[in-house]
């Protein structure tokens, strides 16, 4: 699976009035887990959020300016 298989238009989020603003790391991980779980039934939104939170505890993926990889 390549990055383009994961990073499709429906899995990119930009802060907006409609989508809401992300104000914390927790908000960002919740939004990301929702985006990654949409359209698939293999892994639940909650499981994705749990794994992302565990990964973030090991080392931050933030690169600054509100961007994370």
DSSP file (Angstrom, degrees, kcal/mol; ACC not computed):
  #  RESIDUE AA STRUCTURE BP1 BP2  ACC     N-H-->O    O-->H-N    N-H-->O    O-->H-N    TCO  KAPPA ALPHA  PHI   PSI    X-CA   Y-CA   Z-CA
    1    1 A X              0   0    0      0, 0.0     2,-0.2     0, 0.0     0, 0.0   0.000 360.0 360.0 360.0 127.1    0.0    0.0    0.0
    2    2 A X    >>  -     0   0    0      1,-0.1     3,-1.3     4,-0.0     4,-0.9  -0.484 360.0-103.6 -95.2 167.8    1.4    3.3   -1.0
    3    3 A X  H >> S+     0   0    0      1,-0.3     4,-3.5     2,-0.2     3,-0.9   0.873 120.7  59.8 -56.6 -39.0    0.9    6.8    0.5
    4    4 A X  H 34 S+     0   0    0      1,-0.3    -1,-0.3     2,-0.2     0, 0.0   0.741  99.8  57.4 -65.4 -21.0   -1.5    7.7   -2.3
    5    5 A X  H <4 S+     0   0    0     -3,-1.3    -1,-0.3     1,-0.1     3,-0.2   0.778 117.9  32.1 -76.4 -26.6   -3.7    4.8   -1.2
    6    6 A X  H << S+     0   0    0     -4,-0.9     2,-1.4    -3,-0.9    -2,-0.2   0.830 112.9  60.8 -94.4 -41.0   -4.0    6.3    2.3
    7    7 A X  S  < S+     0   0    0     -4,-3.5    -1,-0.2    -5,-0.2     2,-0.1  -0.465  70.9 147.3 -94.9  63.6   -3.8   10.0    1.5
    8    8 A X    >   -     0   0    0     -2,-1.4     3,-2.2    -3,-0.2    -3,-0.1  -0.452  65.2 -96.2 -89.4 169.3   -6.8   10.4   -0.7
    9    9 A X  G >  S+     0   0    0      1,-0.3     3,-1.2     2,-0.2    -1,-0.1   0.840 124.0  56.1 -55.1 -36.6   -8.9   13.6   -0.8
   10   10 A X  G 3  S+     0   0    0      1,-0.3    -1,-0.3     3,-0.0    28,-0.1   0.503 105.3  53.2 -78.4  -1.3  -11.4   12.2    1.7
   11   11 A X  G <  S+     0   0    0     -3,-2.2     2,-0.4    25,-0.0    -1,-0.3   0.105  90.0  89.7-117.8  20.6   -8.7   11.5    4.2
   12   12 A X    <   -     0   0    0     -3,-1.2     2,-0.4    23,-0.1    -5,-0.0  -0.961  58.1-164.0-115.7 135.4   -7.3   15.0    4.3
   13   13 A X        -     0   0    0     -2,-0.4     2,-0.4     2,-0.0    -3,-0.0  -0.976   8.7-175.0-125.7 131.3   -8.6   17.6    6.7
   14   14 A X        -     0   0    0     -2,-0.4     5,-0.2     7,-0.0     6,-0.1  -0.986  39.1-102.6-121.7 133.2   -8.2   21.3    6.7
   15   15 A X        +     0   0    0     -2,-0.4     2,-0.3     4,-0.1     6,-0.2  -0.269  57.5 151.1 -56.3 134.2   -9.5   23.5    9.5
   16   16 A X  B  >  -A   20   0A   0      4,-0.7     4,-2.0     1,-0.1    -1,-0.0  -0.962  60.0-102.1-155.8 168.1  -12.7   25.2    8.5
   17   17 A X  T  4 S+     0   0    0     -2,-0.3     4,-0.1     2,-0.2    -1,-0.1   0.922 122.9  44.6 -61.5 -43.5  -15.9   26.5   10.0
   18   18 A X  T  4 S+     0   0    0      1,-0.2    -1,-0.2     2,-0.1    -3,-0.1   0.923 120.6  37.9 -67.6 -45.3  -17.8   23.4    8.8
   19   19 A X  T  4 S-     0   0    0     -5,-0.2    -1,-0.2     1,-0.1    -2,-0.2   0.668 109.9-126.7 -82.6 -17.1  -15.2   20.9    9.9
   20   20 A X  B  <  -A   16   0A   0     -4,-2.0    -4,-0.7    -6,-0.1     2,-0.3   0.092  23.6 -81.1  85.5 157.0  -14.2   22.6   13.1
   21   21 A X        -     0   0    0     -6,-0.2     2,-0.6    -4,-0.1    -7,-0.0  -0.738  32.5-128.6 -97.1 143.9  -10.9   23.6   14.3
   22   22 A X        +     0   0    0     -2,-0.3     3,-0.1     1,-0.1    -7,-0.1  -0.820  30.1 172.4 -90.6 120.7   -8.4   21.3   16.0
   23   23 A X        +     0   0    0     -2,-0.6     2,-0.3     1,-0.1    -1,-0.1   0.514  58.7  25.4-109.4  -8.1   -7.3   22.8   19.2
   24   24 A X  S  > S-     0   0    0      1,-0.1     4,-2.2     0, 0.0     5,-0.1  -0.951  79.3-105.7-149.3 166.5   -5.3   20.0   20.8
   25   25 A X  H  > S+     0   0    0     -2,-0.3     4,-2.5     1,-0.2     5,-0.2   0.895 121.6  55.0 -61.0 -39.6   -3.3   16.9   20.0
   26   26 A X  H  > S+     0   0    0      1,-0.2     4,-2.2     2,-0.2    -1,-0.2   0.915 107.1  49.4 -60.6 -44.0   -6.2   14.8   21.3
   27   27 A X  H  > S+     0   0    0      1,-0.2     4,-2.5     2,-0.2    -1,-0.2   0.908 111.0  50.8 -59.9 -42.1   -8.6   16.6   18.8
   28   28 A X  H  X S+     0   0    0     -4,-2.2     4,-2.7     1,-0.2    -2,-0.2   0.910 110.3  47.9 -64.1 -42.8   -6.1   16.0   16.0
   29   29 A X  H  X S+     0   0    0     -4,-2.5     4,-2.5     2,-0.2    -1,-0.2   0.872 111.5  50.9 -67.7 -36.4   -5.8   12.3   16.8
   30   30 A X  H  X S+     0   0    0     -4,-2.2     4,-2.1    -5,-0.2    -2,-0.2   0.933 112.6  46.3 -64.0 -45.6   -9.6   12.0   17.0
   31   31 A X  H  X S+     0   0    0     -4,-2.5     4,-2.4     1,-0.2    -2,-0.2   0.930 113.9  48.4 -63.3 -44.9  -10.0   13.7   13.6
   32   32 A X  H  X S+     0   0    0     -4,-2.7     4,-2.7     1,-0.2     5,-0.2   0.915 110.3  50.6 -62.6 -43.8   -7.3   11.5   12.0
   33   33 A X  H  X S+     0   0    0     -4,-2.5     4,-1.8     1,-0.2    -1,-0.2   0.890 110.6  50.3 -63.9 -37.0   -8.7    8.3   13.4
   34   34 A X  H  X S+     0   0    0     -4,-2.1     4,-1.4     2,-0.2    -2,-0.2   0.940 111.8  47.5 -63.0 -46.3  -12.2    9.3   12.0
   35   35 A X  H  < S+     0   0    0     -4,-2.4    -2,-0.2     1,-0.2    -1,-0.2   0.900 113.9  46.9 -62.1 -41.5  -10.7   10.0    8.6
   36   36 A X  H  < S+     0   0    0     -4,-2.7    -1,-0.2     1,-0.2    -2,-0.2   0.798 112.8  49.0 -72.5 -28.2   -8.7    6.8    8.5
   37   37 A X  H >< S+     0   0    0     -4,-1.8     3,-1.6    -5,-0.2    -1,-0.2   0.700  86.0 105.9 -84.9 -18.4  -11.7    4.6    9.6
   38   38 A X  T 3< S+     0   0    0     -4,-1.4     3,-0.1     1,-0.2   -28,-0.0  -0.409  87.3  12.7 -65.6 130.2  -14.1    6.1    7.1
   39   39 A X  T 3  S+     0   0    0      1,-0.2     2,-0.3    -2,-0.2    -1,-0.2   0.513 113.4  82.1  85.0   5.4  -14.9    3.7    4.2
   40   40 A X    <   -     0   0    0     -3,-1.6    -1,-0.2     3,-0.1     0, 0.0  -0.976  51.2-166.7-139.3 155.8  -13.4    0.6    5.8
   41   41 A X        +     0   0    0     -2,-0.3     3,-0.1    -3,-0.1    -1,-0.1   0.266  68.5  89.5-123.2   8.8  -14.6   -1.9    8.3
   42   42 A X  S    S+     0   0    0      1,-0.2     2,-0.4    -5,-0.1    -1,-0.1   0.914  95.6  25.8 -75.9 -43.4  -11.4   -3.8    9.2
   43   43 A X  S    S-     0   0    0     -6,-0.1    -1,-0.2     4,-0.0    -3,-0.1  -0.975  84.0-123.3-126.6 134.7  -10.4   -1.6   12.1
   44   44 A X     >  -     0   0    0     -2,-0.4     4,-2.3     1,-0.1     5,-0.2  -0.311  22.0-116.3 -74.8 158.2  -12.6    0.6   14.3
   45   45 A X  H  > S+     0   0    0      1,-0.2     4,-2.4     2,-0.2     5,-0.2   0.897 117.3  52.7 -55.6 -43.3  -12.3    4.3   14.8
   46   46 A X  H  > S+     0   0    0      2,-0.2     4,-2.3     1,-0.2    -1,-0.2   0.890 108.1  49.4 -63.8 -41.1  -11.6    3.7   18.5
   47   47 A X  H  > S+     0   0    0      2,-0.2     4,-2.4     1,-0.2    -1,-0.2   0.906 111.0  49.9 -66.3 -41.2   -8.8    1.1   17.7
   48   48 A X  H  X S+     0   0    0     -4,-2.3     4,-2.6     1,-0.2    -2,-0.2   0.928 111.4  48.9 -62.5 -44.4   -7.2    3.5   15.3
   49   49 A X  H  X S+     0   0    0     -4,-2.4     4,-2.4     1,-0.2    -2,-0.2   0.902 110.6  51.1 -62.2 -40.9   -7.3    6.3   17.8
   50   50 A X  H  X S+     0   0    0     -4,-2.3     4,-2.3     2,-0.2    -2,-0.2   0.925 112.5  45.4 -61.9 -45.6   -5.8    4.1   20.5
   51   51 A X  H  X S+     0   0    0     -4,-2.4     4,-2.5     2,-0.2    -2,-0.2   0.900 112.8  50.3 -67.6 -40.7   -2.9    3.0   18.3
   52   52 A X  H  X S+     0   0    0     -4,-2.6     4,-2.5     2,-0.2    -1,-0.2   0.903 110.6  50.0 -63.2 -40.3   -2.3    6.6   17.2
   53   53 A X  H  X S+     0   0    0     -4,-2.4     4,-1.6     2,-0.2    -2,-0.2   0.915 111.1  48.6 -65.0 -42.9   -2.2    7.8   20.8
   54   54 A X  H  X S+     0   0    0     -4,-2.3     4,-1.1     1,-0.2    -2,-0.2   0.924 112.5  48.9 -60.6 -44.5    0.2    5.0   21.8
   55   55 A X  H >X S+     0   0    0     -4,-2.5     4,-1.6     1,-0.2     3,-0.5   0.900 108.7  52.8 -62.8 -41.4    2.5    5.9   18.8
   56   56 A X  H 3< S+     0   0    0     -4,-2.5    -1,-0.2     1,-0.2    -2,-0.2   0.809 102.5  59.3 -66.8 -29.6    2.4    9.6   19.7
   57   57 A X  H 3< S+     0   0    0     -4,-1.6    -1,-0.2     1,-0.2    -2,-0.2   0.834 103.3  53.0 -66.4 -31.1    3.5    8.8   23.3
   58   58 A X  H << S-     0   0    0     -4,-1.1     2,-0.3    -3,-0.5    -2,-0.2   0.926 134.3 -22.2 -69.9 -45.0    6.6    7.2   21.9
   59   59 A X  S  < S-     0   0    0     -4,-1.6    -1,-0.3     0, 0.0    -2,-0.1  -0.889  72.9-105.0-167.5 135.5    7.6   10.3   19.8
   60   60 A X        -     0   0    0     -2,-0.3    -4,-0.1    -3,-0.2    -3,-0.1  -0.322  14.3-157.7 -65.4 143.3    5.6   13.2   18.5
   61   61 A X        +     0   0    0      7,-0.0     8,-2.3    -2,-0.0    -1,-0.1   0.365  55.6 121.1 -98.6   2.1    4.9   13.3   14.8
   62   62 A X  E     -B   68   0B   0      6,-0.2     6,-0.3     1,-0.1     3,-0.1  -0.421  37.8-178.2 -68.1 138.9    4.4   17.1   14.8
   63   63 A X  E     -     0   0B   0      4,-3.2     5,-0.2     1,-0.3    -1,-0.1   0.395  51.0 -95.7-115.6  -2.0    6.7   19.0   12.6
   64   64 A X  E >  S+B   67   0B   0      3,-1.0     3,-1.3     0, 0.0    -1,-0.3  -0.190  97.1  66.1 107.4 160.9    5.4   22.5   13.5
   65   65 A X  T 3  S-     0   0    0      1,-0.3     3,-0.1    -2,-0.1    -3,-0.0   0.747 128.0 -59.9  63.4  25.1    2.9   25.0   12.2
   66   66 A X  T 3  S+     0   0    0      1,-0.3     2,-0.4     0, 0.0    -1,-0.3   0.651 108.2 125.3  79.2  14.8    0.0   22.7   13.0
   67   67 A X  E <   +B   64   0B   0     -3,-1.3    -4,-3.2     2,-0.0    -3,-1.0  -0.887  32.6 175.8-112.4 138.5    1.4   20.0   10.7
   68   68 A X  E      B   62   0B   0     -2,-0.4    -6,-0.2    -6,-0.3    -7,-0.0  -0.982 360.0 360.0-137.4 150.8    2.1   16.4   11.6
   69   69 A X              0   0    0     -8,-2.3    -7,-0.1    -2,-0.3    -1,-0.1   0.373 360.0 360.0-106.8 360.0    3.2   13.4    9.6
